[in-house]
């Protein structure tokens, strides 16, 4: 099955699943549909004073794996999942490939060596949620400076590095996938989470962050498994179980 057919099938199943989504409170919309160079993207924008977290497993150690399980767990705690997406690459057991920090606890260490696949396409990077805001930091620089992060997830490759596109991206590449990632504002007060609605190249995806959003640093999360949960867009994308997820949390009601 081609990447375009996979994307279409995932979208159709996601729309079917969206029929059971909860209504989103009017006071906290954060996601919208956008367009760039003829391609559609879903964009979720989060401010540093909002409750953004990373999630992997529940209190018993069982990996959440799906948006529905994560939303149900938060609901049981009196909270609500405003939006969520996959947030970093993972092994077959859904353990993070690289650095993963959740609520101040490091669960997996940083990987700085070059390796196979997109993760090892250096430079890769780390998305950090700290006390003062958000950052996307190249992995080796992160390992040297060890910034304090309440939550952190490593992935790769970097999409935009200090305003420059990753040097390996080609504008005429034939490799196209549905892709998702995160970019941050220069002052660290805004994080942009983006997923393409159609298969796109790395080059186009990175330019969306730099040129449409003004993000001088942005990080790729994944491709074939990329999914979004956004009740306000009537989306609950379907697919195989995930590893790390990022989600915005708000009080129930």
C-alpha positions as CSV (number, residue, x, y, z in Angstrom):
1,X,0.0,0.0,0.0
2,X,1.4,3.4,-0.9
3,X,2.0,6.2,1.6
4,X,-0.9,8.1,0.2
5,X,-3.3,5.2,0.5
6,X,-2.1,4.5,4.1
7,X,-2.7,8.2,4.9
8,X,-6.2,8.1,3.5
9,X,-7.1,4.9,5.3
10,X,-5.8,6.3,8.6
11,X,-7.8,9.5,8.1
12,X,-11.0,7.6,7.4
13,X,-10.6,5.4,10.4
14,X,-9.8,8.4,12.5
15,X,-12.9,10.2,11.4
16,X,-14.9,7.0,12.3
17,X,-13.3,7.0,15.8
18,X,-14.0,10.7,16.2
19,X,-17.7,10.1,16.5
20,X,-17.2,9.2,20.1
21,X,-14.9,12.2,21.0
22,X,-15.9,14.4,23.9
23,X,-17.0,18.0,23.2
24,X,-14.2,20.5,23.8
25,X,-14.8,23.4,26.1
26,X,-14.9,26.7,24.3
27,X,-12.3,28.2,26.6
28,X,-9.3,26.1,25.5
29,X,-9.2,25.7,21.7
30,X,-5.6,25.2,20.5
31,X,-5.8,23.3,17.2
32,X,-6.6,24.4,13.7
33,X,-6.2,23.4,10.0
34,X,-3.6,25.3,8.0
35,X,-2.2,25.3,4.5
36,X,1.3,25.8,3.1
37,X,2.4,25.6,-0.5
38,X,-0.8,23.7,-1.4
39,X,-0.4,21.1,1.4
40,X,-2.7,20.9,4.5
41,X,-1.4,20.7,8.0
42,X,-3.1,20.4,11.4
43,X,-1.5,22.8,13.9
44,X,-1.9,22.7,17.7
45,X,-0.4,25.7,19.6
46,X,0.4,25.6,23.3
47,X,1.6,28.4,25.6
48,X,4.2,27.8,28.3
49,X,1.6,28.5,31.1
50,X,-0.6,25.6,30.0
51,X,-0.3,22.1,31.3
52,X,1.6,20.2,28.6
53,X,3.0,16.8,29.6
54,X,4.6,13.7,28.1
55,X,3.1,10.3,28.7
56,X,4.3,6.8,28.4
57,X,2.8,4.4,30.9
58,X,0.2,4.3,33.7
59,X,0.9,3.9,37.4
60,X,1.1,0.1,37.0
61,X,3.8,0.5,34.3
62,X,1.6,-0.5,31.4
63,X,2.3,1.6,28.3
64,X,-0.8,3.7,27.4
65,X,-0.3,3.0,23.7
66,X,-3.5,4.7,22.5
67,X,-5.1,8.1,22.9
68,X,-8.3,6.5,24.3
69,X,-6.5,4.9,27.1
70,X,-4.6,8.1,28.0
71,X,-7.8,10.1,27.8
72,X,-9.6,7.6,30.1
73,X,-6.8,7.7,32.7
74,X,-6.9,11.5,32.8
75,X,-10.7,11.4,33.1
76,X,-10.4,9.1,36.1
77,X,-8.2,11.8,37.7
78,X,-10.7,14.6,37.0
79,X,-8.8,16.0,34.0
80,X,-9.3,16.2,30.3
81,X,-7.1,15.5,27.3
82,X,-7.3,18.6,25.1
83,X,-5.0,17.3,22.3
84,X,-2.3,14.6,22.0
85,X,0.1,13.2,19.4
86,X,3.0,10.7,19.3
87,X,6.2,12.3,20.6
88,X,9.3,10.4,19.7
89,X,10.5,7.2,18.3
90,X,10.2,3.9,20.1
91,X,11.3,0.2,20.1
92,X,9.0,-2.7,19.4
93,X,8.1,-2.8,23.1
94,X,7.2,0.9,22.8
95,X,10.2,2.0,25.0
96,X,11.7,5.3,23.9
97,X,14.7,5.1,21.5
98,X,16.5,8.0,23.1
99,X,16.2,10.3,26.1
100,X,12.9,10.3,27.9
101,X,12.1,12.3,31.0
102,X,8.6,12.3,32.6
103,X,7.7,14.4,35.6
104,X,11.3,14.9,36.4
105,X,12.3,11.2,36.2
106,X,14.6,10.1,33.5
107,X,13.4,6.8,32.1
108,X,15.8,6.5,29.2
109,X,19.2,8.0,28.5
110,X,20.3,10.3,25.7
111,X,21.8,8.8,22.5
112,X,24.4,11.0,20.8
113,X,26.0,8.6,18.3
114,X,25.1,8.5,14.6
115,X,22.9,5.5,13.7
116,X,20.4,4.0,11.2
117,X,17.1,5.4,10.3
118,X,15.7,8.9,10.8
119,X,16.6,9.0,14.5
120,X,20.3,8.5,13.8
121,X,20.3,11.1,11.0
122,X,22.4,13.7,12.9
123,X,21.8,16.3,14.1
124,X,18.9,15.0,16.1
125,X,17.5,16.7,19.1
126,X,15.5,16.9,22.3
127,X,12.2,18.6,23.0
128,X,12.2,20.0,26.6
129,X,9.4,21.2,28.8
130,X,11.1,23.2,31.5
131,X,10.0,25.6,34.3
132,X,10.7,28.6,32.1
133,X,9.2,27.3,28.9
134,X,9.9,25.1,25.9
135,X,13.1,24.4,24.0
136,X,14.3,22.2,21.1
137,X,18.0,21.5,21.5
138,X,20.5,19.6,19.4
139,X,21.2,16.3,21.2
140,X,25.0,16.7,21.7
141,X,24.6,20.3,22.9
142,X,21.9,19.0,25.3
143,X,24.2,16.3,26.6
144,X,26.9,18.9,27.3
145,X,24.7,21.5,29.0
146,X,22.1,19.2,30.7
147,X,19.3,21.7,30.9
148,X,16.6,21.0,33.5
149,X,13.5,19.6,32.0
150,X,10.4,18.4,33.8
151,X,9.6,16.5,30.6
152,X,11.9,15.7,27.7
153,X,11.8,13.4,24.6
154,X,14.6,12.8,22.1
155,X,13.9,12.2,18.4
156,X,15.4,12.9,15.0
157,X,16.3,14.4,12.8
158,X,16.2,18.0,13.7
159,X,14.1,19.8,11.1
160,X,15.3,23.4,11.7
161,X,18.6,24.2,13.5
162,X,19.1,27.8,14.5
163,X,17.1,28.9,11.4
164,X,18.8,26.5,8.9
165,X,17.2,23.4,7.5
166,X,18.8,20.0,8.2
167,X,21.6,19.7,5.7
168,X,20.5,16.3,4.4
169,X,17.0,17.5,3.3
170,X,16.5,17.6,-0.5
171,X,13.7,19.8,-2.1
172,X,13.2,17.2,-4.8
173,X,13.2,14.1,-2.6
174,X,10.9,11.3,-3.5
175,X,10.5,10.2,0.1
176,X,7.1,11.4,1.2
177,X,5.2,10.4,4.4
178,X,2.6,11.8,6.7
179,X,4.9,13.5,9.2
180,X,4.7,15.2,12.6
181,X,6.9,17.3,14.8
182,X,7.3,20.2,17.2
183,X,8.8,23.7,16.9
184,X,9.3,26.4,19.5
185,X,9.3,30.2,19.5
186,X,12.5,32.0,20.1
187,X,11.4,33.1,23.6
188,X,10.4,29.5,24.5
189,X,6.8,30.6,25.4
190,X,5.0,28.8,22.5
191,X,5.3,25.3,21.2
192,X,3.8,24.4,17.8
193,X,2.8,20.7,17.2
194,X,2.2,19.9,13.5
195,X,1.1,16.9,11.5
196,X,0.7,16.9,7.8
197,X,-2.6,15.8,6.4
198,X,-0.9,14.3,3.3
199,X,2.5,12.7,2.7
200,X,5.2,15.4,2.4
201,X,9.0,15.6,2.1
202,X,11.3,16.5,5.0
203,X,12.2,19.6,3.1
204,X,8.7,20.9,2.8
205,X,7.8,19.9,6.4
206,X,10.8,21.7,7.8
207,X,10.1,24.8,5.7
208,X,6.5,24.9,7.1
209,X,8.0,25.3,10.6
210,X,10.6,27.9,9.5
211,X,8.6,29.9,7.0
212,X,4.9,29.6,8.1
213,X,5.5,29.6,11.9
214,X,8.8,31.4,12.3
215,X,10.3,28.5,14.2
216,X,14.1,28.7,14.2
217,X,14.4,25.3,16.0
218,X,12.1,22.3,15.2
219,X,12.3,18.6,15.8
220,X,10.8,15.7,13.8
221,X,8.8,13.2,15.8
222,X,8.0,10.5,13.3
223,X,6.5,9.6,9.9
224,X,4.5,6.4,9.2
225,X,3.1,6.2,12.7
226,X,2.2,9.9,13.0
227,X,-1.2,10.5,14.6
228,X,-3.2,13.3,16.2
229,X,-6.0,13.4,18.8
230,X,-7.8,16.7,18.6
231,X,-11.5,16.7,19.6
232,X,-12.0,20.3,18.3
233,X,-10.9,19.0,14.8
234,X,-13.0,15.9,15.2
235,X,-9.8,13.8,14.9
236,X,-8.8,10.6,16.8
237,X,-6.3,9.1,14.3
238,X,-6.1,5.3,14.3
239,X,-3.1,3.0,14.2
240,X,-0.8,0.6,16.0
241,X,0.0,1.3,19.7
242,X,2.3,4.2,20.3
243,X,5.2,4.8,22.7
244,X,5.7,8.3,24.1
245,X,2.9,10.8,23.6
246,X,2.6,14.5,24.3
247,X,-0.7,15.9,25.5
248,X,-2.3,19.1,26.7
249,X,-4.2,18.6,30.0
250,X,-7.1,20.8,31.3
251,X,-9.5,20.4,34.2
252,X,-12.6,18.3,33.4
253,X,-15.9,20.1,32.7
